[in-house]
Amino acid sequence: MKKIKGIELFILSTLLILLLLSCKNSTDTTSTSTTVETTTTTQERDPLTYPKNGWFSHDFKVKFVRKVAQITGEESINKTFSKYGFGRIKDGLFGTDLGIPVYDGEKMYLFFGDTLDEGVWESNSLGFSTDFYLDDGLKIDSFLVNNWRKVKAVIQGKHDADVADGVEGRTATDGREVTKIPTGGIAIGDAVYMHFMSIREWTHWYVNYN
């Protein structure tokens, strides 16, 4: 039997180590691939992930956006000027903003921000909807209204002038308030709560409280 010289033993050992490392890498690759596949399957219903850097990421991709229907304004499907006194056709100056939905199990509460028209400034407004088929737009059943059947605020702001601190003697503690706008809402039992912020000054977006 031929004796293996030192150099040959070294070469054979090196080849054996490389072969083992190659097998290990192949096994690891297969394992990683399986893990990723399993993870993807698990996250099909919950695409949000929370990576180590603390930022949320997701796997949604926006392919296109299209306008379904206008919700407020006289030219909208809800005719909000003739029915509720705001949103007439006039250069887009009269209308509302936001529209935060809160579901109570039966209907949707829609909390809007400043709602405007000539002679009308409601710091916020509240619409109600039982329309859950939105492919043709969101139909609003009714709004919270006053005795004249016109929209009214859930809680009214003071509507003070929007003046910055240091102007005309205005200070950070003078208690002024431009408006109150919704920031969210929640239904608990039979109660629906509207979250809002008291805006002291729009210029720098200062608030009195939330």
C-alpha positions as CSV (number, residue, x, y, z in Angstrom):
1,M,0.0,0.0,0.0
2,K,1.3,3.3,-1.1
3,K,2.1,5.7,1.8
4,I,0.6,9.2,1.6
5,K,3.1,11.9,1.8
6,G,2.7,15.0,4.0
7,I,1.9,17.3,1.1
8,E,-0.7,14.9,-0.3
9,L,-2.3,14.5,3.2
10,F,-2.5,18.3,3.4
11,I,-4.2,18.6,0.0
12,L,-6.6,15.8,0.8
13,S,-7.5,17.4,4.2
14,T,-8.0,20.7,2.6
15,L,-10.3,19.2,-0.1
16,L,-12.3,17.3,2.6
17,I,-12.8,20.6,4.6
18,L,-13.9,22.4,1.5
19,L,-16.3,19.6,0.7
20,L,-17.8,19.7,4.2
21,L,-18.1,23.5,4.1
22,S,-19.9,23.2,0.7
23,C,-22.4,20.7,2.1
24,K,-23.0,22.9,5.2
25,N,-23.6,26.0,3.0
26,S,-26.0,24.0,0.8
27,T,-27.9,22.8,3.9
28,D,-28.1,26.4,5.3
29,T,-29.4,27.8,2.0
30,T,-32.1,25.2,1.9
31,S,-33.1,25.9,5.5
32,T,-33.1,29.7,5.0
33,S,-35.2,29.3,1.9
34,T,-37.8,27.1,3.7
35,T,-37.9,29.6,6.6
36,V,-38.6,32.6,4.3
37,E,-41.3,30.6,2.6
38,T,-42.9,29.7,5.9
39,T,-42.7,33.3,7.1
40,T,-44.2,34.6,3.9
41,T,-47.1,32.2,4.3
42,T,-47.6,33.1,7.9
43,Q,-47.7,36.8,7.1
44,E,-50.2,36.7,4.3
45,R,-53.0,38.0,6.6
46,D,-50.7,40.4,8.4
47,P,-48.3,42.0,6.0
48,L,-46.9,44.5,8.6
49,T,-43.5,43.5,10.1
50,Y,-41.6,45.2,12.9
51,P,-37.9,45.0,12.1
52,K,-35.1,45.5,14.6
53,N,-34.5,49.1,13.6
54,G,-37.9,50.0,15.0
55,W,-39.5,51.1,11.7
56,F,-42.6,49.4,10.3
57,S,-42.3,48.0,6.8
58,H,-44.9,46.3,4.6
59,D,-45.2,44.4,1.4
60,F,-48.1,46.3,-0.1
61,K,-47.5,47.8,-3.5
62,V,-49.7,50.5,-5.0
63,K,-50.4,49.7,-8.6
64,F,-52.8,52.5,-9.4
65,V,-55.1,55.0,-7.8
66,R,-58.5,56.2,-9.2
67,K,-61.2,58.5,-7.9
68,V,-64.3,56.6,-7.0
69,A,-66.7,59.4,-6.0
70,Q,-66.7,62.8,-4.3
71,I,-68.1,62.5,-0.8
72,T,-68.9,66.1,0.2
73,G,-69.8,69.2,-1.8
74,E,-73.0,70.0,-3.7
75,E,-71.5,68.2,-6.8
76,S,-71.0,65.1,-4.7
77,I,-73.3,62.1,-4.4
78,N,-74.4,63.5,-1.0
79,K,-75.4,67.0,-2.1
80,T,-74.2,68.5,1.2
81,F,-75.1,72.1,0.4
82,S,-78.7,71.7,-0.4
83,K,-79.1,69.1,2.4
84,Y,-76.8,70.4,5.1
85,G,-75.7,73.9,4.3
86,F,-72.1,73.5,3.3
87,G,-70.0,72.6,0.3
88,R,-71.7,74.5,-2.5
89,I,-69.9,74.8,-5.9
90,K,-67.8,77.9,-5.5
91,D,-64.1,77.5,-6.4
92,G,-63.6,74.8,-3.8
93,L,-63.6,77.4,-1.0
94,F,-66.6,76.0,0.9
95,G,-66.3,72.4,2.3
96,T,-64.8,70.3,5.0
97,D,-61.8,68.1,5.7
98,L,-60.8,64.9,7.4
99,G,-63.7,62.4,7.6
100,I,-62.4,60.0,10.3
101,P,-64.5,56.8,10.4
102,V,-65.5,55.1,13.6
103,Y,-67.6,51.9,13.5
104,D,-69.9,51.0,16.4
105,G,-71.0,47.6,15.1
106,E,-74.0,48.9,13.1
107,K,-73.1,52.2,11.5
108,M,-70.2,54.4,10.7
109,Y,-69.6,57.7,12.4
110,L,-67.6,60.1,10.2
111,F,-65.9,62.9,12.1
112,F,-65.0,65.9,9.8
113,G,-62.9,68.9,10.6
114,D,-63.6,72.6,9.9
115,T,-66.8,72.7,7.9
116,L,-67.4,75.9,6.0
117,D,-69.7,77.9,3.8
118,E,-70.8,81.6,3.6
119,G,-71.9,82.5,7.2
120,V,-71.1,78.9,8.3
121,W,-68.0,77.9,10.3
122,E,-68.4,74.7,12.3
123,S,-65.2,73.6,14.0
124,N,-66.2,70.0,13.2
125,S,-69.1,68.0,12.0
126,L,-70.4,64.5,12.2
127,G,-71.9,62.3,9.5
128,F,-73.6,58.9,9.8
129,S,-73.5,56.1,7.2
130,T,-74.7,52.6,6.9
131,D,-73.2,52.2,3.4
132,F,-70.5,49.5,3.4
133,Y,-70.4,48.9,-0.4
134,L,-68.1,51.7,-1.5
135,D,-67.4,50.8,-5.1
136,D,-69.8,53.6,-6.2
137,G,-68.8,56.0,-3.4
138,L,-69.7,56.6,0.3
139,K,-73.3,57.6,0.8
140,I,-73.9,59.5,4.0
141,D,-77.4,58.9,5.6
142,S,-77.4,62.1,7.7
143,F,-75.4,64.7,9.6
144,L,-75.7,66.0,13.1
145,V,-77.8,69.1,12.5
146,N,-79.3,72.1,14.3
147,N,-83.0,73.1,14.4
148,W,-82.8,74.5,10.9
149,R,-81.5,71.1,9.6
150,K,-78.1,72.6,8.9
151,V,-74.8,70.9,10.0
152,K,-73.6,71.8,13.5
153,A,-70.5,71.1,15.5
154,V,-70.2,68.3,18.0
155,I,-68.2,70.7,20.1
156,Q,-67.6,74.2,18.9
157,G,-64.3,76.1,18.9
158,K,-64.0,79.7,19.9
159,H,-63.1,80.9,16.4
160,D,-60.6,83.5,17.7
161,A,-58.3,85.1,15.1
162,D,-55.3,83.1,13.9
163,V,-52.6,85.4,15.3
164,A,-49.1,84.3,16.1
165,D,-47.5,84.8,19.6
166,G,-46.0,88.2,20.1
167,V,-48.3,89.9,17.6
168,E,-50.9,92.3,18.9
169,G,-50.0,91.4,22.4
170,R,-50.8,87.7,21.9
171,T,-49.1,85.3,24.3
172,A,-48.8,81.6,24.7
173,T,-51.0,81.6,27.8
174,D,-53.9,83.9,26.7
175,G,-56.3,81.0,26.2
176,R,-57.2,81.8,22.6
177,E,-58.5,79.1,20.3
178,V,-59.1,79.1,16.6
179,T,-60.9,75.8,16.3
180,K,-61.3,72.3,17.5
181,I,-60.6,69.5,15.0
182,P,-61.0,65.7,15.3
183,T,-57.9,63.5,15.5
184,G,-59.6,60.2,15.9
185,G,-62.4,58.3,17.7
186,I,-63.4,55.0,19.2
187,A,-66.6,53.1,20.1
188,I,-66.8,51.5,23.5
189,G,-70.0,49.8,24.4
190,D,-72.9,52.1,23.7
191,A,-70.7,55.3,23.7
192,V,-68.7,56.8,20.8
193,Y,-65.8,59.1,21.8
194,M,-64.3,61.8,19.5
195,H,-60.7,62.7,20.1
196,F,-59.9,66.3,19.1
197,M,-57.2,69.0,19.4
198,S,-57.7,72.6,20.4
199,I,-55.8,74.7,17.9
200,R,-54.4,77.9,19.3
201,E,-52.6,79.0,16.2
202,W,-52.4,77.5,12.7
203,T,-49.3,79.4,11.6
204,H,-47.0,77.2,13.7
205,W,-49.7,74.7,14.5
206,Y,-49.7,75.3,18.3
207,V,-52.4,73.5,20.3
208,N,-53.9,74.3,23.7
209,Y,-54.5,70.6,24.5
210,N,-55.6,67.3,22.9
